[in-house]
Amino acid sequence: MIRSCLVAAAVAALLAGCSDSKVEHDYPDPLYRHLPGSDGSSYRPKDGAQGIFGEGGINLLGNDGEQGGTGGGIGVNSFLWRASLDTLSFMPLASADPFGGVIITDWFAPPETPDERFKVTVYILDKRLRADGLKVAVFRQEKGEAGWVDAAVGGTTHTDIENNILARARELRIASL
């Protein structure tokens, strides 16, 4: 009896999956600037269609009000996120976690100094656009006889990168108003 119920449920699920439904996929441009939620707005299905959880989706945190630029698709401030990616766009990305707010670049050797390389990690710590909601860590290595060796980074390098990211985030915020 249980076996026949399982078979019937599997057949029903298979037939439901074969129903005649129009499915359109709009794949985003491969550049991060065009991902849903990266413009500070939340994703909405096209043509007024509702998602699986209805018009407003499902809200687990109970805040139905304005999110203050956090974006619907990421868990951190969208302006800081986009500004960080813009500022570090010359470096190859190793990892980017929009929900945890961590961007890690791969090693980058400037063409003018091929015997040194840099790696940057950006931590976005807040959903608000604040200077203390951002932390940048910069790593530097020099090429020696034994291979790549860790080296000291200039004292203001991480602060300069943070300031560039914050300035770009302000530009993006002003442009969105």
N, C-alpha and C positions, 0 to 999 in steps of 0.2 A: 504494500500500500504506500509506504513512504517512498519507495523507489519510483513508483508510477507518478506520484506527486512531483518528485524532483524532475522527472523526464518531462512532465507536462509544463512545469515552470520554465525549464530550459527551452522548450519549443516555443512557448509564449514569448520569452525574451528574445529569441532569435527572430521570430516573426515581427515583433515590435521594432526591432532594429532594421528591418527591411522595409519599413513603411515609406510611403512616397512623401518625403519632406524636402523642401528647397533649402539647401545649405550653401551659404556663400562664405568664403573665407577671404578676408582682407588681411593679407600678411603685411606687417609693417616694413617700412624701409629698413634695411639693415643698420642704418645709423641710429644710435641711441636716442637722438633728438626727437624721433618720431614714434617712440614707444608709447602705448596708452598710459596716461597718468604723468608723463614727463612734462606736459605743458601746464601742470597745476590743476587740470580738470580730471574728473573721474570718468572712467570708461562707461559709455552707454551704447547698447546695441543699436544698429542702424534701423531705419524705417519704423521707429517707435516700438520695435519688438521688445518684449520683456525678457529678462534673464530667468534663470531657473527659480530664483527666489523672489520674483516680482519686480516691480518698478524700482524700488530703492535698494534692492539687494538684501543682504542680511547684515545686521549690525551687532557685533558681539560686545562692543565696548560701551554701548548706550549713548554715544554722542552723535546726535543727528544734526547738530549745528554746523557752522562753518568750521572747516579744518585748518584755516589759516595757512594755506599754501602747502599743505602736506601732500597733496595729490592723492588720487584714489588708488593708484596701482603700486605705490611704494609706501614703506613704513617710516620714512624720514622726511624732512623738509625737502620738497621737490626743487626749490630754488638752489639750496646748497648742493643737492645731488647733481643737478644739471651743471651748475657752475664748477663743481669738482671735476666732472667729466670733461667739460670744455677746457679747463685750465690744464688738465693732464693729457689732453688729446694727442700731444706729440709723443707720448710714451706708450708702448704696448701694454694693454691690460692683461693681467694674469687672472684677476678675479674681481667681480663686482656683485655685491649682495645688497640690493635695494631695500630689503626688509630689515637687515641688521645694520645697514648704513656703513658698510666697509668697502672701500675700493683699494685694491692692491695692484700696483703696476709690476710689470716684469722689468728686468734689468735693462737700462738704456744707457748706451755710450754715445755721448755727443760726438758728431763728426770731427769737430775741431780738437777734441782730446780723446782719442780712441783708447788710451791707456787708463782711463777711469770710467766708472759706470755708476749709475744711480738707480735706486729703487725707492718708491714712495708708497706709503700707506696712509689713506685718509679715513678717519673715523667721524661720522656724522652722529652726534650724540643727542640731538634734540629734534623735535618736530617743529620747533619754532625757528625763525630766521634770527639767530643770535650769534654773536661772536664766540661765546663760550660753548656753542653747540658744535664746534668743529675742532678736530685735533689732527695734525699732520705729523707723520714720522718719516724722516728722510734717512736713507742708508747709502753709504758711499764705499766703493771698493777701488783699489788701485791694482794695476797689473804689475806683478813683480816676477822675479825669476822662478818662484815657487807657485805661480798662478795668481789668482785674484785674492787680495788680502784686504780685510776691513780697514777703513781709514776714517779719520775724523771729518765731520761735516761742519761747514761754516756755521757759526753761532746763530745767524739770523736767517738761514736758509728756510727752515720750516715755518718761521714767522712770515717771511716774504711770500711763501706759497699760500699760507692761510689768508693773508691780506689780499692776494690776487683772487682767491676763491670767493672771499666775502665781497669784494668789489664787483665781481661778475654776478654774484647772487643778487646784489642790490640792483644791478642793471636789469636782470631778468625780472625781478619783482616790479620795478618801475614800468618796464615794457608791458607787463601783464595788466596793469591798471587801466 
